[in-house]
Amino acid sequence: MAQVEVELPDELEDLEVCCKEGRAAKCVRRYRIRIDRELYEVSVTYMTGRQLLELAGKCDIAKWKIFQKLRGEMKEVGLTEEVSFTTPGVEKFKTLPLDQTEGSR
């Protein structure tokens, strides 16, 4: 079976801008995504929850959860779950530690 290579436009899509404009991100070479307060530029159309946590510097992934803001709602992303940046409504990502406690002694 022959492998077909598709040439993607050398453009940058900012997920927050796409969401504000009410459109899905185009399939391009680079995407700007926000995780917590930091912006990252990636060259893939999707990433797993594990990859997103690692990109954000949360290397001990057993201690963190990651959520995606999708059409204004927060949805947890599993470690092996793939998030496509071309899905309409994907806006940004947020990490939370698993060991959050209410108050302290």
N, C-alpha and C positions, 0 to 999 in steps of 0.2 A: 504494500500500500504506500503510495507516494505521500510524503509529508508536505503540507502546504504552509508556506510562511506568509503571514499577513503583515503588511507594512502599516503600522499605526501612526497617526499624525504626531509630530513632535511638539505636542502642546502640553500645557499644565492645566489640570482642572482642580479648582479649589472646592472641596465638598461643601463647605459652609456657604459659599457664594451660590453654588448650584441649588442648595436648599432654599436660600432666600429668594432666588429667582423662580422657585417652584418647578424645577426641571431636574431630570436625572443627569448625572455626569456622563459625558461622552466617553467612549472607549478610546483612550489616548495613551501615550507613553508614560506620563507622570501625573501623580495626584498629590495634592496638598491635603493632609488630614490633621486634625487637632486631637491630641490625647491630653486630657487635663488642660493645662494652659499652654502647652508647647505645640508648635507646628512642626510637622515632619513632611518631607517630600519622599514619596515612594515610587518605584518603577514597576509596580505590579497592579493588576486590577482587583485582586482580592488578597486577604490575609486571614489567618486563623486567630482566634483569641490569644493563643500562646505567643504568636509572632507579634501581635499588637502589644502585649504586656512586655515582651523582651525589647521591642522598639522603644517603649517608654522607660526603659531602664529598670523594670520590675523583674529582675533576674530570678528571684526566689518566688516563682509563680505559684507555689503552694500557699503563699500568704496573701494573694491578691485575687480580686475579681475584676473583670472589665465589662463595661456596659456601653452600648451604642445608643446615641440619641437618634431616634428614627421617627420622623414626623412629630416631633415634640415629646415623644414618650421614651423613657429609658427602658432598654431591653438588655438583659444579661446575655453575654456572648460566652459560650462554652469554650474550653481550651482548644478543642479540635474542630469547632464550628467555623466555617468559612464565611467571611463577610465580604460581599462584593461591593466595590466602591461605585458601581454603576447602578445599584438598586436605588430607585427613586426614594427620596426622603432621608437618606443617610446623611447626618449632619456632622457629628463629632463623637468622641469616645471619652469615657470617664473611668478612672480606676478607683477602687476602694479596697482597703485592707480587710482581710477576713476576720482579724481579731479585734475589731472595734468593740469597745466596751462602753457601757453607759455609766459615766462618772468614774471616780477613782477613790481609793481608800487612803 
